[in-house]
Amino acid sequence: SSLSAQTQPSSLAHPSISLPKMSAAPPTAAAAATATATATAVVKAAPKFFATPPFFGHVEALFPPVKNAEQLKQLSLGPLCMMVLAALQLLKRKITGTNASKLWEDTWKFISKAEARDKLGRFVQYAIRAITGSLQYAAPDHPLNVWVPAMKEMQTTLAWARRTMRWGKFMPHVPKLAKAIENGDALEATTCVILITFIIQDHIYWLLKVGALKFQSYTPVQWHRRNLRLITVNHVLNFILCGRTIKRIRDKQAEGDSKYSGSKEAVAKADKEVYDNKKQMFRLVLTFIQMLHVAQIKKMDDWYIGIMGMMSSYLDAAKQWPGN
């Protein structure tokens, strides 16, 4: 064609010169070439599928390259703990003939409860407060002083973890408030009002801390300390409430109420309720003193405030132990 003649060199376009016809590549060869190109592209693109190698060749891989003995110790820590636990369980099985353990079962049932974890975390918080408070009176070169920053960080982390998991904790107290109002129990209703308000304001403190809310009149810490003063008042009212409960039980016993007198079981039940309320009153005294210090109403020493916090936390946590 004229188009072919225009695009080809003049010597090749001469009518006396003929070019040999090129045979097309077999379909199988073309398919093989395409497959090879595709495979090459996949191989080149494969490393880009993972941000980091999942198994080998990276410090975060399951089997990372070990550069020194210290790294090997760090990598071995988790597996070694697992092996120790497995060995102890096998030893127990050999000695006792069973894998069951009442203490082990009760322990994991205990820590499976949100309330138990909360009180256990509070116990650790106050233990740290007691230790760091005691170290204020220790020599500067005391070996535990190097751990003070880590302990304070743990204390803060536990506080915010507990506060995060307290969302919605006011809910069971709303029906109690309604019942107290229906019964005309002003003291019970007041304690419920203060507790519900305290928990809601504690949620607001969380929102202030993460920056979801901004108050011009209060910093997050100021808001928190003001809220602690509110719960401090509630400790006093609950102390009075426990005293009232004890008096009512004793009055019913004096009147010969069958619920609290007339049989060993009834008397034992009354004595237990009285004992539980006295124990709660002791706890409220401890927490009242703690709140005076933590809310900065009265400055005291961290070491004995920490001990008081450990005692009150133990009393709370003990209620969550299976069977209690």
Secondary structure as a PSIPRED ss2 file (coil, helix, strand):
# PSIPRED VFORMAT (PSIPRED V4.0)

   1 S C   1.000  0.000  0.000
   2 S H   0.000  1.000  0.000
   3 L H   0.000  1.000  0.000
   4 S H   0.000  1.000  0.000
   5 A H   0.000  1.000  0.000
   6 Q H   0.000  1.000  0.000
   7 T H   0.000  1.000  0.000
   8 Q C   1.000  0.000  0.000
   9 P C   1.000  0.000  0.000
  10 S H   0.000  1.000  0.000
  11 S H   0.000  1.000  0.000
  12 L H   0.000  1.000  0.000
  13 A H   0.000  1.000  0.000
  14 H C   1.000  0.000  0.000
  15 P C   1.000  0.000  0.000
  16 S C   1.000  0.000  0.000
  17 I C   1.000  0.000  0.000
  18 S C   1.000  0.000  0.000
  19 L C   1.000  0.000  0.000
  20 P C   1.000  0.000  0.000
  21 K C   1.000  0.000  0.000
  22 M C   1.000  0.000  0.000
  23 S C   1.000  0.000  0.000
  24 A C   1.000  0.000  0.000
  25 A C   1.000  0.000  0.000
  26 P C   1.000  0.000  0.000
  27 P H   0.000  1.000  0.000
  28 T H   0.000  1.000  0.000
  29 A H   0.000  1.000  0.000
  30 A H   0.000  1.000  0.000
  31 A H   0.000  1.000  0.000
  32 A H   0.000  1.000  0.000
  33 A H   0.000  1.000  0.000
  34 T H   0.000  1.000  0.000
  35 A H   0.000  1.000  0.000
  36 T H   0.000  1.000  0.000
  37 A H   0.000  1.000  0.000
  38 T H   0.000  1.000  0.000
  39 A H   0.000  1.000  0.000
  40 T H   0.000  1.000  0.000
  41 A H   0.000  1.000  0.000
  42 V H   0.000  1.000  0.000
  43 V H   0.000  1.000  0.000
  44 K H   0.000  1.000  0.000
  45 A H   0.000  1.000  0.000
  46 A H   0.000  1.000  0.000
  47 P H   0.000  1.000  0.000
  48 K H   0.000  1.000  0.000
  49 F H   0.000  1.000  0.000
  50 F C   1.000  0.000  0.000
  51 A C   1.000  0.000  0.000
  52 T C   1.000  0.000  0.000
  53 P C   1.000  0.000  0.000
  54 P C   1.000  0.000  0.000
  55 F C   1.000  0.000  0.000
  56 F E   0.000  0.000  1.000
  57 G C   1.000  0.000  0.000
  58 H C   1.000  0.000  0.000
  59 V C   1.000  0.000  0.000
  60 E C   1.000  0.000  0.000
  61 A C   1.000  0.000  0.000
  62 L C   1.000  0.000  0.000
  63 F E   0.000  0.000  1.000
  64 P C   1.000  0.000  0.000
  65 P C   1.000  0.000  0.000
  66 V C   1.000  0.000  0.000
  67 K C   1.000  0.000  0.000
  68 N C   1.000  0.000  0.000
  69 A H   0.000  1.000  0.000
  70 E H   0.000  1.000  0.000
  71 Q H   0.000  1.000  0.000
  72 L H   0.000  1.000  0.000
  73 K H   0.000  1.000  0.000
  74 Q H   0.000  1.000  0.000
  75 L H   0.000  1.000  0.000
  76 S H   0.000  1.000  0.000
  77 L H   0.000  1.000  0.000
  78 G H   0.000  1.000  0.000
  79 P H   0.000  1.000  0.000
  80 L H   0.000  1.000  0.000
  81 C H   0.000  1.000  0.000
  82 M H   0.000  1.000  0.000
  83 M H   0.000  1.000  0.000
  84 V H   0.000  1.000  0.000
  85 L H   0.000  1.000  0.000
  86 A H   0.000  1.000  0.000
  87 A H   0.000  1.000  0.000
  88 L H   0.000  1.000  0.000
  89 Q H   0.000  1.000  0.000
  90 L H   0.000  1.000  0.000
  91 L H   0.000  1.000  0.000
  92 K H   0.000  1.000  0.000
  93 R H   0.000  1.000  0.000
  94 K H   0.000  1.000  0.000
  95 I H   0.000  1.000  0.000
  96 T H   0.000  1.000  0.000
  97 G C   1.000  0.000  0.000
  98 T C   1.000  0.000  0.000
  99 N C   1.000  0.000  0.000
 100 A C   1.000  0.000  0.000
 101 S C   1.000  0.000  0.000
 102 K H   0.000  1.000  0.000
 103 L H   0.000  1.000  0.000
 104 W H   0.000  1.000  0.000
 105 E H   0.000  1.000  0.000
 106 D H   0.000  1.000  0.000
 107 T H   0.000  1.000  0.000
 108 W H   0.000  1.000  0.000
 109 K H   0.000  1.000  0.000
 110 F H   0.000  1.000  0.000
 111 I H   0.000  1.000  0.000
 112 S C   1.000  0.000  0.000
 113 K C   1.000  0.000  0.000
 114 A H   0.000  1.000  0.000
 115 E H   0.000  1.000  0.000
 116 A H   0.000  1.000  0.000
 117 R H   0.000  1.000  0.000
 118 D H   0.000  1.000  0.000
 119 K H   0.000  1.000  0.000
 120 L H   0.000  1.000  0.000
 121 G H   0.000  1.000  0.000
 122 R H   0.000  1.000  0.000
 123 F H   0.000  1.000  0.000
 124 V H   0.000  1.000  0.000
 125 Q H   0.000  1.000  0.000
 126 Y H   0.000  1.000  0.000
 127 A H   0.000  1.000  0.000
 128 I H   0.000  1.000  0.000
 129 R H   0.000  1.000  0.000
 130 A H   0.000  1.000  0.000
 131 I H   0.000  1.000  0.000
 132 T H   0.000  1.000  0.000
 133 G H   0.000  1.000  0.000
 134 S H   0.000  1.000  0.000
 135 L H   0.000  1.000  0.000
 136 Q C   1.000  0.000  0.000
 137 Y C   1.000  0.000  0.000
 138 A C   1.000  0.000  0.000
 139 A C   1.000  0.000  0.000
 140 P C   1.000  0.000  0.000
 141 D C   1.000  0.000  0.000
 142 H C   1.000  0.000  0.000
 143 P H   0.000  1.000  0.000
 144 L H   0.000  1.000  0.000
 145 N H   0.000  1.000  0.000
 146 V H   0.000  1.000  0.000
 147 W H   0.000  1.000  0.000
 148 V H   0.000  1.000  0.000
 149 P H   0.000  1.000  0.000
 150 A H   0.000  1.000  0.000
 151 M H   0.000  1.000  0.000
 152 K H   0.000  1.000  0.000
 153 E H   0.000  1.000  0.000
 154 M H   0.000  1.000  0.000
 155 Q H   0.000  1.000  0.000
 156 T H   0.000  1.000  0.000
 157 T H   0.000  1.000  0.000
 158 L H   0.000  1.000  0.000
 159 A H   0.000  1.000  0.000
 160 W H   0.000  1.000  0.000
 161 A H   0.000  1.000  0.000
 162 R H   0.000  1.000  0.000
 163 R H   0.000  1.000  0.000
 164 T H   0.000  1.000  0.000
 165 M C   1.000  0.000  0.000
 166 R C   1.000  0.000  0.000
 167 W C   1.000  0.000  0.000
 168 G C   1.000  0.000  0.000
 169 K C   1.000  0.000  0.000
 170 F C   1.000  0.000  0.000
 171 M C   1.000  0.000  0.000
 172 P C   1.000  0.000  0.000
 173 H H   0.000  1.000  0.000
 174 V H   0.000  1.000  0.000
 175 P H   0.000  1.000  0.000
 176 K H   0.000  1.000  0.000
 177 L H   0.000  1.000  0.000
 178 A H   0.000  1.000  0.000
 179 K H   0.000  1.000  0.000
 180 A H   0.000  1.000  0.000
 181 I H   0.000  1.000  0.000
 182 E H   0.000  1.000  0.000
 183 N H   0.000  1.000  0.000
 184 G C   1.000  0.000  0.000
 185 D C   1.000  0.000  0.000
 186 A H   0.000  1.000  0.000
 187 L H   0.000  1.000  0.000
 188 E H   0.000  1.000  0.000
 189 A H   0.000  1.000  0.000
 190 T H   0.000  1.000  0.000
 191 T H   0.000  1.000  0.000
 192 C H   0.000  1.000  0.000
 193 V H   0.000  1.000  0.000
 194 I H   0.000  1.000  0.000
 195 L H   0.000  1.000  0.000
 196 I H   0.000  1.000  0.000
 197 T H   0.000  1.000  0.000
 198 F H   0.000  1.000  0.000
 199 I H   0.000  1.000  0.000
 200 I H   0.000  1.000  0.000
 201 Q H   0.000  1.000  0.000
 202 D H   0.000  1.000  0.000
 203 H H   0.000  1.000  0.000
 204 I H   0.000  1.000  0.000
 205 Y H   0.000  1.000  0.000
 206 W H   0.000  1.000  0.000
 207 L H   0.000  1.000  0.000
 208 L H   0.000  1.000  0.000
 209 K H   0.000  1.000  0.000
 210 V H   0.000  1.000  0.000
 211 G C   1.000  0.000  0.000
 212 A C   1.000  0.000  0.000
 213 L C   1.000  0.000  0.000
 214 K C   1.000  0.000  0.000
 215 F C   1.000  0.000  0.000
 216 Q C   1.000  0.000  0.000
 217 S C   1.000  0.000  0.000
 218 Y C   1.000  0.000  0.000
 219 T C   1.000  0.000  0.000
 220 P H   0.000  1.000  0.000
 221 V H   0.000  1.000  0.000
 222 Q H   0.000  1.000  0.000
 223 W H   0.000  1.000  0.000
 224 H H   0.000  1.000  0.000
 225 R H   0.000  1.000  0.000
 226 R H   0.000  1.000  0.000
 227 N H   0.000  1.000  0.000
 228 L H   0.000  1.000  0.000
 229 R H   0.000  1.000  0.000
 230 L H   0.000  1.000  0.000
 231 I H   0.000  1.000  0.000
 232 T H   0.000  1.000  0.000
 233 V H   0.000  1.000  0.000
 234 N H   0.000  1.000  0.000
 235 H H   0.000  1.000  0.000
 236 V H   0.000  1.000  0.000
 237 L H   0.000  1.000  0.000
 238 N H   0.000  1.000  0.000
 239 F H   0.000  1.000  0.000
 240 I H   0.000  1.000  0.000
 241 L H   0.000  1.000  0.000
 242 C H   0.000  1.000  0.000
 243 G H   0.000  1.000  0.000
 244 R H   0.000  1.000  0.000
 245 T H   0.000  1.000  0.000
 246 I H   0.000  1.000  0.000
 247 K H   0.000  1.000  0.000
 248 R H   0.000  1.000  0.000
 249 I H   0.000  1.000  0.000
 250 R H   0.000  1.000  0.000
 251 D H   0.000  1.000  0.000
 252 K H   0.000  1.000  0.000
 253 Q H   0.000  1.000  0.000
 254 A H   0.000  1.000  0.000
 255 E C   1.000  0.000  0.000
 256 G C   1.000  0.000  0.000
 257 D C   1.000  0.000  0.000
 258 S C   1.000  0.000  0.000
 259 K C   1.000  0.000  0.000
 260 Y C   1.000  0.000  0.000
 261 S C   1.000  0.000  0.000
 262 G C   1.000  0.000  0.000
 263 S C   1.000  0.000  0.000
 264 K H   0.000  1.000  0.000
 265 E H   0.000  1.000  0.000
 266 A H   0.000  1.000  0.000
 267 V H   0.000  1.000  0.000
 268 A H   0.000  1.000  0.000
 269 K H   0.000  1.000  0.000
 270 A H   0.000  1.000  0.000
 271 D H   0.000  1.000  0.000
 272 K H   0.000  1.000  0.000
 273 E H   0.000  1.000  0.000
 274 V H   0.000  1.000  0.000
 275 Y H   0.000  1.000  0.000
 276 D H   0.000  1.000  0.000
 277 N H   0.000  1.000  0.000
 278 K H   0.000  1.000  0.000
 279 K H   0.000  1.000  0.000
 280 Q H   0.000  1.000  0.000
 281 M H   0.000  1.000  0.000
 282 F H   0.000  1.000  0.000
 283 R H   0.000  1.000  0.000
 284 L H   0.000  1.000  0.000
 285 V H   0.000  1.000  0.000
 286 L H   0.000  1.000  0.000
 287 T H   0.000  1.000  0.000
 288 F H   0.000  1.000  0.000
 289 I H   0.000  1.000  0.000
 290 Q H   0.000  1.000  0.000
 291 M H   0.000  1.000  0.000
 292 L H   0.000  1.000  0.000
 293 H H   0.000  1.000  0.000
 294 V H   0.000  1.000  0.000
 295 A C   1.000  0.000  0.000
 296 Q C   1.000  0.000  0.000
 297 I C   1.000  0.000  0.000
 298 K C   1.000  0.000  0.000
 299 K C   1.000  0.000  0.000
 300 M C   1.000  0.000  0.000
 301 D C   1.000  0.000  0.000
 302 D H   0.000  1.000  0.000
 303 W H   0.000  1.000  0.000
 304 Y H   0.000  1.000  0.000
 305 I H   0.000  1.000  0.000
 306 G H   0.000  1.000  0.000
 307 I H   0.000  1.000  0.000
 308 M H   0.000  1.000  0.000
 309 G H   0.000  1.000  0.000
 310 M H   0.000  1.000  0.000
 311 M H   0.000  1.000  0.000
 312 S H   0.000  1.000  0.000
 313 S H   0.000  1.000  0.000
 314 Y H   0.000  1.000  0.000
 315 L H   0.000  1.000  0.000
 316 D H   0.000  1.000  0.000
 317 A H   0.000  1.000  0.000
 318 A H   0.000  1.000  0.000
 319 K C   1.000  0.000  0.000
 320 Q C   1.000  0.000  0.000
 321 W C   1.000  0.000  0.000
 322 P C   1.000  0.000  0.000
 323 G C   1.000  0.000  0.000
 324 N C   1.000  0.000  0.000
